[in-house]
Amino acid sequence: MSTRFRIGQVVFLAAVSALLISRPTFAETIYATSINTNTIYSVDTVTHAVTTVFTAPSALDSLIFDPTGRIIYSELNSGTVAAFNPNTHTNVNLATGLASPIDLALEPTLTSVLVSDASSNQLSRVSLAGGLLTNLSIGGRTDGVIYDGTGRLFVNVSSGFQSNNSQVERLDPTTGAVIQSSGNTGLFLDGLTYDSFTGMLFATDYNNGRIVSIDPNTLHFTILTPTGAGIPGNGPDGITSEGAGNLFLASRNNGEVVEYNIASNLATNIAPINGLDDLAPASGLGSSVPEPGAFFMLSAGLLGLGGVVFGVKSRLAAKPD
């Protein structure tokens, strides 16, 4: 009996060790849109290789992944939100006739996506099965929309493109009513992401080439000026978190995908893309990979299971044969 348990221990520890050592590098690949080439690209953040994934009929703005692995994207000039399946290479329209669809956020229900409309001051809720569900009236232009880890909805709201009066607002997802506001930041905030590593929101300071850190509980904000690679004004646009201490930015002015380390405040250019506009979520809702915390939860669960196994073994070993 004890010999079998010892063998089981060895096998279990070997499996856990292999899992810990060989775990994937999260956000090794991120996805970007080009408004000039109408193309979705993948970017390997290790090798810096840029690969074409799909070319759409018209100018692209934003993109996310749905739970089935489809790429949901917005066509700014055609008023369309569509879905591309990278496995079957099929493409379907989910909603048409929107004014100027830009930023996207997968909803916690995993059945719909929120779309910010650049010209109608509203958020549109589009079903992943197809069809427009509702419109939420917002008191200004919405650039950047994201749910945090607890399901709270946040948006950047301004009076117009590049107007230095953005507010970060927490909205009621059902009615669009403002629950909380940062007040006028004196900046034009474009992209918006939630970082599970720090528990903070991060936005791009489009006009000045900086990053803004926002506490989701108080909406107090801090302006960050990265060191390293220069990020010109008139961009950055999109921003996303990989959930392990790094952000990625779409530096639209010079067409560079930028990796930003939160702890060191260091920015590094990793890939050039002509007409770069936005980046897909690199972790959490709307990403193509699981949240890094999911792996550690799995590891903890396995280790807990190991404790149970070892405990059972000890009790059995103490029993007389």
For each residue, the residues with C-beta under 8 A, 3 or more apart:
1: 4 5 316 317 321
2: 5 6 313 316 317
3: 6 7
4: 1 7 8
5: 1 2 8 9 309 312 313 316 317
6: 2 3 9 10 313
7: 3 4 10 11
8: 4 5 11 12 309 313
9: 5 6 12 13 309 310 313
10: 6 7 13 14
11: 7 8 14 15
12: 8 9 15 16 306 309
13: 9 10 16 17 306
14: 10 11 17 18
15: 11 12 18 19 302
16: 12 13 19 20 299 302 303 306
17: 13 14 20 21
18: 14 15 21 22
19: 15 16 22 23 298 299 302
20: 16 17 23 299
21: 17 18
22: 18 19
23: 19 20 295
24: 28 289
25: 28 46
26: 242 243 244 282 283 289 290 292 295
27: 30 45 242 243 244 246 248 282 283 287 289
28: 24 25 44 45 46
29: 42 43 44 45 288
30: 27 42 43 45 240 242 248 257 279 280 282
31: 40 41 42 43 53 63 65 71 279 280 288
32: 40 41 42 43 238 250 257 273 276 277 278 279 280
33: 39 40 41 60 61 62 63 73 276 277 278 279
34: 37 38 39 40 41 60 273 274 275 276 277
35: 38 59 60 61 76 275 277
36: 59 274 275
37: 34 55 274 275
38: 34 35 55 56 57 58 59 60
39: 33 34 52 53 54 55 56 60
40: 31 32 33 34 52 53 54 55 56 60 63 71 73 84
41: 31 32 33 34 50 51 52 53 273
42: 29 30 31 32 50 51 53
43: 29 30 31 32 48 49 50 51 257 270 271 273
44: 28 29 47 48 49 50 51
45: 27 28 29 30 48 248 259 270
46: 25 28
47: 44
48: 43 44 45 270 271
49: 43 44 271
50: 41 42 43 44 271 272 273
51: 41 42 43 44
52: 39 40 41 55
53: 31 39 40 41 42 71 86
54: 39 40 71 84 86 91
55: 37 38 39 40 52
56: 38 39 40 60 73 75 82 84 91
57: 38 75 78
58: 38 75 76 77 78 80
59: 35 36 38 75 76 77 78
60: 33 34 35 38 39 40 56 63 73 74 75 76 277
61: 33 35 73 74 75 76 101 102 103 277 278
62: 33 73 74 102 103 104 238 277 278
63: 31 33 40 60 71 72 73 74 104 278 280
64: 71 72 104 105 106 113 280 281 285 286 287
65: 31 69 70 71 72 106 280 281 286 287 288
66: 69 70 72 83 106 110 113 128 286
67: 110 128
68: 85
69: 65 66 85 86 87 288
70: 65 66 83 84 85 86
71: 31 40 53 54 63 64 65 83 84 85 86 280
72: 63 64 65 66 81 82 83 94 104 106 113 128
73: 33 40 56 60 61 62 63 81 82 83 84 104
74: 60 61 62 63 80 81 101 102 103 104 115
75: 56 57 58 59 60 61 78 79 80 81 82 101
76: 35 58 59 60 61 100 101 102 118
77: 58 59 100
78: 57 58 59 75 96
79: 75 96 97 98 99 100 101
80: 58 74 75 93 95 96 98 101
81: 72 73 74 75 93 94 95 98 101 104 113 115 126
82: 56 72 73 75 91 92 93 94
83: 66 70 71 72 73 91 92 94 128
84: 40 54 56 70 71 73 89 90 91
85: 68 69 70 71 88 89 90 91
86: 53 54 69 70 71 89
87: 69
88: 85
89: 84 85 86
90: 84 85
91: 54 56 82 83 84 85
92: 82 83 130
93: 80 81 82 96 130
94: 72 81 82 83 113 126 127 128 130 131
95: 80 81 98 101 115 124 126 130 131 132
96: 78 79 80 93
97: 79 132
98: 79 80 81 95 101 115 117 124 132
99: 79 117 118 119 120
100: 76 77 79 117 118 119 120
101: 61 74 75 76 79 80 81 95 98 104 115 116 117 118 124
102: 61 62 74 76 115 116 117 118 143
103: 61 62 74 115 116 142 143 144 145 191 192 278
104: 62 63 64 72 73 74 81 101 113 114 115 116 145 286
105: 64 113 114 145 146 147 153 285 286
106: 64 65 66 72 110 113 147 281 285 286
107: 110 111 112 113 114 125 147 173 285
108: 147 151 285
109: 112
110: 66 67 106 107 128
111: 107 127 128 129
112: 107 109 125 126 127 128 133
113: 64 66 72 81 94 104 105 106 107 125 126 128 286
114: 104 105 107 123 124 125 126 145 153 173
115: 74 81 95 98 101 102 103 104 123 124 125 126
116: 101 102 103 104 123 142 143 144 145 155
117: 98 99 100 101 102 120 121 122 123 124 142
118: 76 99 100 101 102 141 142 143 161
119: 99 100 141
120: 99 100 117
121: 117 137 138 139 140 141 142
122: 117 135 136 137 138 142 176
123: 114 115 116 117 135 136 138 142 145 155 171 176
124: 95 98 101 114 115 117 132 134 135 136
125: 107 112 113 114 115 132 133 134 135 136
126: 81 94 95 112 113 114 115 131 132 133
127: 94 111 112 130 131 132 133
128: 66 67 72 83 94 110 111 112 113
129: 111
130: 92 93 94 95 127
131: 94 95 126 127
132: 95 97 98 124 125 126 127 135
133: 112 125 126 127
134: 124 125
135: 122 123 124 125 132
136: 122 123 124 125 171 175 176
137: 121 122 176
138: 121 122 123 142 155 157 171 176
139: 121 157 178
140: 121 157 158 159 167
141: 118 119 121 157 158 159 160 161 163
142: 103 116 117 118 121 122 123 138 145 155 156 157
143: 102 103 116 118 156 158 161 166 188 189 190 191 192 206
144: 103 116 155 156 189 190 191 192 203 204 239
145: 103 104 105 114 116 123 142 153 154 155 156 192
146: 105 153 154 155 192 193 194 201
147: 105 106 107 108 151 152 153 154 194 285
148: 151 152 154 194 201 216
149: 194 196 199 284
150:
151: 108 147 148 173
152: 147 148 170 216
153: 105 114 145 146 147 170 171 172 173
154: 145 146 147 148 168 169 170 171 192 194 201 214 216
155: 116 123 138 142 144 145 146 168 169 171 192
156: 142 143 144 145 166 167 168 169 189 190 192 203
157: 138 139 140 141 142 166 167 168 169
158: 140 141 143 161 163 165 166 167 188 189
159: 140 141 163 165
160: 141 163
161: 118 141 143 158 188
162: 188 206 207 234
163: 141 158 159 160 166 188
164: 186 187 188 207
165: 158 159 184 185 186 188
166: 143 156 157 158 163 184 185 187 188 189 203
167: 140 156 157 158 181 182 183 184 185
168: 154 155 156 157 181 182 185 189 192 201 203 214 219 221
169: 154 155 156 157 178 179 180 181 182
170: 152 153 154 178 179 180 181 216 219
171: 123 136 138 153 154 155 176 177 178 179
172: 153 175 176 177 178 179
173: 107 114 151 153
174:
175: 136 172
176: 122 123 136 137 138 171 172
177: 171 172
178: 139 169 170 171 172 181
179: 169 170 171 172
180: 169 170 219
181: 167 168 169 170 178 219
182: 167 168 169 185 214 219 220 221
183: 167
184: 165 166 167
185: 165 166 167 168 182 189 212 221
186: 164 165
187: 164 166 205 206 207 208 212 223
188: 143 158 161 162 163 164 165 166 205 206 207
189: 143 144 156 158 166 168 185 192 203 204 205 206 212
190: 143 144 156 203 204 206 236 237 238 239
191: 103 143 144 203 204 236 237 238 239 240 249 250 278 279
192: 103 143 144 145 146 154 155 156 168 189 201 202 203 239
193: 146 201 202 203 239 240 241 247 281
194: 146 147 148 149 154 200 201 216 241 284
195: 198 199 200 201 202 241 243 247 262
196: 149 199 241 243 283 284 291 292 293
197: 241 243 244 245 262 292
198: 195 213 262
199: 149 195 196 216
200: 194 195 213 214 215 216
201: 146 148 154 168 192 193 194 195 213 214 215 216
202: 192 193 195 211 212 213 214 239 241 247
203: 144 156 166 168 189 190 191 192 193 211 212 214 239
204: 144 189 190 191 210 211 212 236 237 238 239 249
205: 187 188 189 208 209 210 211 212 223 236
206: 143 162 187 188 189 190 233 234 235 236 237
207: 162 164 187 188 233 234
208: 187 205 233
209: 205 230 231 232 233 235 236 251 253
210: 204 205 223 224 225 226 231
211: 202 203 204 205 223 224 226 236 239 247 249 260
212: 185 187 189 202 203 204 205 221 222 223 224
213: 198 200 201 202 221 222 224
214: 154 168 182 200 201 202 203 219 220 221 222
215: 200 201 218 219 220 221
216: 148 152 154 170 194 199 200 201 219
217:
218: 215
219: 168 170 180 181 182 214 215 216
220: 182 214 215
221: 168 182 185 212 213 214 215
222: 212 213 214
223: 187 205 210 211 212
224: 210 211 212 213 265
225: 210 265
226: 210 211 229 231 258 260 265 266 267
227: 265 266 267
228: 266 267 268
229: 226 256 258 267 268 269
230: 209 267
231: 209 210 226 235 236 249 251 258 267
232: 209 235 251 253 254
233: 206 207 208 209 253
234: 162 206 207 252 253
235: 206 209 231 232 250 251 252 253 254
236: 190 191 204 205 206 209 211 231 239 249 250 251 252 253 258
237: 190 191 204 206 250 251 252 276 277 278
238: 32 62 190 191 204 249 250 277 278 279
239: 144 190 191 192 193 202 203 204 211 236 247 248 249 250 279
240: 30 191 193 247 248 279 280 281 282 283
241: 193 194 195 196 197 202 246 247 248 281 282 283 284
242: 26 27 30 245 246 247 248 282 283 292
243: 26 27 195 196 197 282 283 284 291 292 293
244: 26 27 197 283 292
245: 197 242 261 262 263
246: 27 241 242 259 260 261 262
247: 193 195 202 211 239 240 241 242 259 260 262
248: 27 30 45 239 240 241 242 257 258 259 260 279 282
249: 191 204 211 231 236 238 239 257 258 260 267 279
250: 32 191 235 236 237 238 239 257 258 276 277 278 279
251: 209 231 232 235 236 237 254 255 256 257 258 269 276
252: 234 235 236 237 255 276 277
253: 209 232 233 234 235 236
254: 232 235 251 272
255: 251 252 272 273 274 275 276
256: 229 251 269 270 271 272 273 276
257: 30 32 43 248 249 250 251 269 270 271 272 273 276 279
258: 226 229 231 236 248 249 250 251 267 268 269 270
259: 45 246 247 248 267 268 269 270
260: 211 226 246 247 248 249 265 266 267 268
261: 245 246 264 265 266 268
262: 195 197 198 245 246 247 265
263: 245
264: 261
265: 224 225 226 227 260 261 262
266: 226 227 228 260 261
267: 226 227 228 229 230 231 249 258 259 260
268: 228 229 258 259 260 261
269: 229 251 256 257 258 259 272
270: 43 45 48 256 257 258 259
271: 43 48 49 50 256 257
272: 50 254 255 256 257 269 276
273: 32 34 41 43 50 255 256 257 276
274: 34 36 37 255
275: 34 35 36 37 255
276: 32 33 34 237 250 251 252 255 256 257 272 273
277: 32 33 34 35 60 61 62 237 238 250 252
278: 32 33 61 62 63 103 191 237 238 250
279: 30 31 32 33 191 238 239 240 248 249 250 257 282
280: 30 31 32 63 64 65 71 240 286 287 288
281: 64 65 106 193 240 241 284 285 286 287
282: 26 27 30 240 241 242 243 248 279 287 289
283: 26 27 196 240 241 242 243 244 287 289 291 292
284: 149 194 196 241 243 281 287 291
285: 64 105 106 107 108 147 281
286: 64 65 66 104 105 106 113 280 281
287: 27 64 65 280 281 282 283 284 291
288: 29 31 65 69 280
289: 24 26 27 282 283
290: 26 294 295
291: 196 243 283 284 287 294
292: 26 196 197 242 243 244 283 295 296
293: 196 243 296 297
294: 290 291 297 298
295: 23 26 290 292 298 299
296: 292 293 299 300
297: 293 294 300 301
298: 19 294 295 301 302
299: 16 19 20 295 296 302 303
300: 296 297 303 304
301: 297 298 304 305
302: 15 16 19 298 299 305 306
303: 16 299 300 306 307
304: 300 301 307 308
305: 301 302 308 309
306: 12 13 16 302 303 309 310
307: 303 304 310 311
308: 304 305 311 312
309: 5 8 9 12 305 306 312 313
310: 9 306 307 313 314
311: 307 308 314 315
312: 5 308 309 315 316
313: 2 5 6 8 9 309 310 316 317
314: 310 311 317 318
315: 311 312 318 319
316: 1 2 5 312 313 319
317: 1 2 5 313 314
318: 314 315
319: 315 316
320:
321: 1
